[in-house]
Structures are given as structure tokens and as C-alpha cells.
Amino acid sequence: MDIDELLAFTSQRIIAIRKDSGLSQQALAERAGLSVDSVGKLERGEQPVSMKTLNKLCQALGIPLPAFFGAGRSISQDDELG
């Protein structure tokens, strides 16, 4: 996976999990202690997410970090990038 694929994966996962949780960018930012601008940049794939920030996001979303990467679910071909 190259950096562009990684950015696309993380941005898509943040958006999907946030929307599944019924949160706005503003609400997620507040829960995670981040700025709305930062959440927007992460969702647009304009900046890579650090592990520290990803952990904050996962805590704010109420999911364990491994779940962000799909741990605990089977991955179909539709889920794979590229």
C-alpha cells in the first residue's frame, strides 16, 4: 500500500465510522480534542493521521483501535483498495 492508498483508506474509514456513529465533524472534533479543521483535513486525505490522533479519534468514536483497521471482520474484495 503506498501513501496515497493509505491516505484514501484512513480518510474513508474516518468518514464512514463518524457517519455510522451519527456524529458531525464538529462533534467528533470536540470529543477527540481536535479542531474541526484538522478533522476535515484528515477526512479529505490532506494530511496523514498520526497514531496519537488516530487513537483520540477511536476513543471519541467509541471503538478500539484495531477495529479502525477492520480487525474482527472478514474483508471482501469490495473492501480492498486498488
C-alpha positions, 0 to 999 in steps of 0.5 A, spaced: 500 500 500 503 506 498 501 513 501 496 515 497 492 508 498 493 509 505 491 516 505 484 514 501 483 508 506 484 512 513 480 518 510 474 513 508 474 509 514 474 516 518 468 518 514 464 512 514 465 510 522 463 518 524 457 517 519 455 510 522 456 513 529 451 519 527 456 524 529 458 531 525 465 533 524 464 538 529 462 533 534 467 528 533 472 534 533 470 536 540 470 529 543 477 527 540 480 534 542 481 536 535 479 542 531 474 541 526 479 543 521 484 538 522 478 533 522 476 535 515 483 535 513 484 528 515 477 526 512 479 529 505 486 525 505 490 532 506 494 530 511 496 523 514 493 521 521 498 520 526 497 514 531 496 519 537 490 522 533 488 516 530 487 513 537 483 520 540 479 519 534 477 511 536 476 513 543 471 519 541 468 514 536 467 509 541 471 503 538 478 500 539 483 501 535 484 495 531 477 495 529 479 502 525 483 497 521 477 492 520 480 487 525 474 482 527 471 482 520 472 478 514 474 483 508 471 482 501 474 484 495 469 490 495 473 492 501 480 492 498 483 498 495 486 498 488 
